[in-house]
């Protein structure tokens, strides 16, 4: 299947590579010509301008936008909407606000252009591990892009199968779902990222407690100078708190036990805030997620070892670099 990938940053380039490895034809564009050149080396057709996208694709066209939420995505979707026609599809694979998806889909539908919001989780490891896919859009749009989603998804792998009903959608255990109409994909991904905040915060606070047990204020016979790297490693082996986030924490601590590379100024990319807004709208308690988000705000003013752990995890799964300024 032919597709244009727009945005070749931490995830976009590897999405193109994973698709091409499975035989899909990728046309690629990024404002950074060097990023385009790198993916072209792996078999993609590179473009110099966004205006070239429509002409480079055979109708019905599919363009996959992998850009930061907000203005970059908004401008790109609008440009594609003007260039595309009936039967073409625009996919937003970033972390856009689900209400923006609904608005964009309505605008594009006036020209007969389809729209899919595809929540994509996998970070910088997606090329190797695959991506967890949560797609929103009409049934017809979903089925059109499903070959791409199936390729990007990790498949069932060696994860033990869940005992599910006979009517359960088999695609879920392959790593991708049709979450619902436009907006549903990014809504599910939004809550996914809100949960991620909470999980990361729990690990961060736990390791901070372990580290601080060596402080002078603790009674001498209760003072433990604990090896955090060993603890993280042993917890990966059979513990009920094992996870990929813990894997990344163990790797970070093994390389730098004091995490001196990370200062602990932890950014938030929007999804945590939107998740809390959704919780407020339905009066749904979300104490842990709220506390995790507010801790990220505080981390930009003062830092603890817990925030260094958070920074290390964010860099591990997504290549996120710490914010350089406060606020």
Phi, psi and omega in degrees: 000141180268138179208148173256126176260121181247115185106106187243041181280222186302329183244325187302316180298318180287331174298315178299317182295319180295321178294315181294325179298336179263005175100001177284154180261120184246127168257136187229149176214142172206150178298334179273107182299330179294321179296320177297315182300323181295320181283329176299324178302332182266007173116000180279162171262122185267147176244152180263337183219151178297330181294345181275350189300307185302318182288339182273351183248148176272130177297147353286133189274154172224125175239132182251114182267124182233070185234164177301146178298153179103219188303314181302316179290317182302311182295322181291316179298319179297317180296318178294322179299325179285327184273332183274166180226194184302131179092346178281161183226136172251127178249129172255107181263006180276209182245051181290158175288131189299330179290330174294323177300314182299317179296315181295319181299320179296317180295317181291327182297336179295337177257005180080014181268131178279162182216137176228133173258120188239101174292126188233116180244139180159340176057211184285354181264001187298328180302318182274315188269339188092170183241137172281123190243129177234103190253140174242149180148178178292161178301320181295316180295316179301315182294328178295319184264001184302324177303325178291315182297318181296322179292319182288330182293155184284343187080177185289334178056214181255017178288131179304139183286141175279142176284104184243161180293163182296333182269003181295140180292118183292344183291334181300317181282356171270349175105014176211149180219155165267101188289332182153201181292177180309133181101332184293324181298310180286335175294314178297317179294325178300312180292322175307313182288329174297316176298320178304318177304313183294317178298314180298319180296321179298313176299315184299314181292322179298314180291331176293319177298316179299314181297318186284356179290348179268003183294154183295333181290345180279136178309141187306318183281356176246008182269124182238125174266091191271145177271100186293326179296319178293321180296314178300320182292316182291328178293338177288343189255087174087357181282151177288348179259012178293148180188172176294323177299320177292323176303314181294322178296316179299318180295319180294316181291326178296324181277333185204086186305330180265358180051042183293342178290339184247129178274330176103018173274104192258122180278162168233141187258012173113324188295325178297318178295316182294325178297318179293324176300317179296322178296318180296319182298330181249013180053043180263119180300135179215058187300314184293315182295322179295314180298321180296319179294315181294330176295323177295322177299312183296328184298340182277356177250322176214148188239145174236175176298329178301318179290328176296322176298315179301314180299319181296319179294316181298320178292323183296315184267334185235358183069020182287128178265142182304147175294146184263345182234161180282159174083000000 
